[in-house]
Amino acid sequence: MIDRLVHAGNVVIDLVMEIPALPRPGGDVLATSSQVTPGGGYNVMVASVRQGLEVAYAGGHGSGPFGDLARTRLAEAGIAVLQEPTTGADTGFDVAFVDDSGERTFATSVGAEAALTYEQLADVRVRGGDAVYLSGYGLAYPANRAALTRWLATLPGDATVIVDPGPLVADIPADVLRRVLDRTDWWSCNHDEATAMTGRADPEQAAAELARRTGRSGVVVRVGPRGCVLARRGAPAVRVPAFEVRAVDSNGAGDAHVGVFVAALGDGLPPEAAARRANAAAAIAVTRRGPATAPTREEIDRLLGL
């Protein structure tokens, strides 16, 4: 059981633009719509909150207008903020382009969320029933990496650690990955990230290889419209099927998946049932435009016929 999610990743501000297609190099394209909204770790936390899980943000945030927006939205979602704003720096942002196929492409400018210190994290009291979430973005940023790996070693043994390496997985030093994997309970990543880490294109083989490297419970490899693969050390990888929907925006679908997976584990569901709820959440999320589109518990129950 999980009583609370402590998110030690990064909340940034998404500048989202919907476009017909990416422009050619040196070209331009007019967006059909745009919005400014918190993203990154915010999406994961909102996904868990909407399932009824208590959530707290332990990451960094700035003292400028983007930091103000991030804190306002976190408070509106019922997410506790555990750190004080970093003076002299604002929260970072990214530009997210969403094309007509629903695919998204990012460019990111980092800010205060990338300058977390061990001293800040040492003030975060993690309890045995907590789940702690780490992001590959944090592990790729030098300051955060040093703080997080040191802090990770101090966590209670009965705290659950969830890691999503994200697209910057290749930028995480190998020795850091080894130490993090040793303490990880659930490693959640997409197919491309799993292949980059293992060299295996087959998602079942990649998941099984990653499961052999984790120190604790297992691995979830997301395979988009085909669902996900669940693997645990010493057991065959299991394919958990997806739900057929018409995707309009994949932005935030992976975040919805991992946030709901953690919340379902918190409800005491076995991993395969938790992965099925996560697949349902991702399926609903891709039918909606915007990054923080995770469904409520009731919406998932309806899709599952509960």
C-alpha positions, -999 to 999 in steps of 0.1 A, spaced: 0 0 0 11 36 -7 -2 64 15 14 94 -3 34 102 -34 64 125 -29 74 138 -63 111 148 -64 110 154 -102 106 188 -120 76 210 -126 81 232 -157 58 254 -177 46 241 -210 41 265 -239 20 243 -260 13 250 -297 -8 229 -320 5 230 -355 -2 211 -388 33 198 -390 68 208 -379 83 236 -401 113 228 -423 147 241 -411 146 279 -413 109 279 -419 78 290 -399 43 276 -393 12 292 -377 -2 275 -346 -39 267 -347 -40 270 -309 -18 276 -280 -18 275 -242 6 281 -212 3 255 -185 24 236 -159 38 204 -172 66 179 -166 61 164 -131 29 183 -127 12 159 -151 22 129 -130 11 144 -98 -23 155 -111 -28 120 -125 -23 105 -90 -44 132 -72 -73 125 -95 -72 89 -83 -75 101 -46 -38 97 -37 -22 123 -14 6 140 -33 35 164 -24 60 182 -46 96 181 -33 112 196 -64 125 231 -70 106 261 -83 115 296 -90 105 331 -78 94 346 -111 61 345 -131 65 309 -142 72 298 -106 41 317 -95 20 300 -121 34 265 -111 26 271 -74 -9 284 -82 -18 254 -102 -3 230 -77 -23 245 -50 -55 244 -71 -49 207 -77 -45 200 -39 -8 192 -42 14 203 -12 46 222 -21 75 212 3 102 236 -9 105 274 -6 109 293 -40 145 297 -52 153 334 -52 169 349 -82 157 322 -106 124 314 -123 109 280 -131 120 266 -164 98 261 -195 95 241 -226 79 247 -260 58 217 -270 47 213 -306 18 190 -312 12 181 -348 -19 168 -366 -10 132 -358 -11 139 -321 27 135 -318 46 160 -297 81 175 -299 98 195 -271 126 221 -266 133 229 -230 149 258 -211 158 248 -175 154 269 -145 152 267 -107 139 231 -109 173 220 -122 193 234 -92 180 213 -63 204 208 -34 208 179 -10 201 203 19 167 211 5 159 174 1 172 165 35 143 186 50 118 163 33 106 137 57 98 105 38 77 79 57 76 42 52 42 42 34 54 69 9 62 64 -27 91 86 -40 91 96 -77 123 104 -95 126 117 -131 154 112 -156 154 149 -161 165 154 -125 191 127 -128 205 143 -160 209 177 -144 243 178 -126 231 196 -94 199 176 -91 218 143 -98 242 148 -70 214 158 -45 190 130 -56 215 101 -55 227 112 -21 192 116 -8 181 83 -23 205 64 0 188 79 30 152 68 22 135 43 45 137 7 32 99 4 31 94 35 10 86 27 -27 108 43 -53 94 49 -88 117 62 -116 108 74 -151 140 80 -170 124 101 -198 140 110 -231 173 122 -215 181 87 -203 213 86 -225 225 117 -206 225 100 -172 259 86 -162 261 48 -161 272 47 -125 243 69 -115 219 46 -134 233 16 -116 229 31 -81 194 43 -89 183 10 -104 195 -8 -73 171 12 -51 142 13 -77 110 -6 -69 93 3 -103 111 15 -134 86 30 -158 97 41 -193 86 40 -230 97 16 -257 124 39 -271 139 45 -237 139 8 -229 156 0 -262 182 28 -256 190 13 -222 192 -24 -233 199 -24 -271 168 -47 -275 141 -36 -299 116 -62 -287 97 -46 -258 93 -79 -239 130 -86 -241 139 -50 -232 115 -52 -202 129 -85 -190 165 -72 -193 156 -41 -173 138 -62 -147 171 -81 -141 188 -48 -134 163 -34 -109 169 -40 -72 133 -44 -60 100 -50 -78 98 -46 -116 95 -27 -148 68 -12 -169 75 -5 -206 49 16 -223 43 7 -260 18 34 -270 -13 22 -286 -3 -14 -279 -5 -9 -241 25 -18 -219 47 -47 -209 51 -56 -172 82 -75 -162 94 -87 -128 127 -104 -120 125 -142 -124 91 -141 -141 81 -139 -178 73 -105 -192 35 -99 -195 18 -78 -222 -10 -57 -208 -32 -47 -238 -43 -12 -246 -78 3 -252 -86 13 -287 -93 50 -290 -88 78 -315 -57 98 -304 -57 136 -308 -28 145 -285 -2 122 -270 13 150 -248 11 138 -212 -1 103 -219 30 87 -204 27 109 -173 -9 99 -169 1 62 -172 28 63 -144 7 85 -121 -23 62 -123 -1 31 -120 14 44 -87 -21 54 -74 -34 19 -83 -5 3 -64 -14 26 -35 -50 11 -36 -34 -23 -31 -40 -36 -66 -16 -62 -80 9 -49 -106 -10 -63 -136 -43 -48 -125 -25 -15 -118 -10 -15 -153 -44 -21 -168 -58 9 -150 -28 29 -162 -34 18 -198 -70 30 -195 -58 63 -181 -34 68 -210 -61 59 -235 -85 85 -222 -57 111 -219 -48 109 -257 -84 117 -266 -80 151 -250 -59 181 -260 -33 194 -235 -7 179 -212 -25 174 -179 -54 153 -193 -53 124 -169 -89 111 -161 -106 108 -128 -110 75 -110 -147 74 -121 -138 79 -158 -113 50 -156 -139 28 -139 -164 35 -167 -139 25 -194 -131 -7 -175 -168 -14 -170 -166 -14 -132 
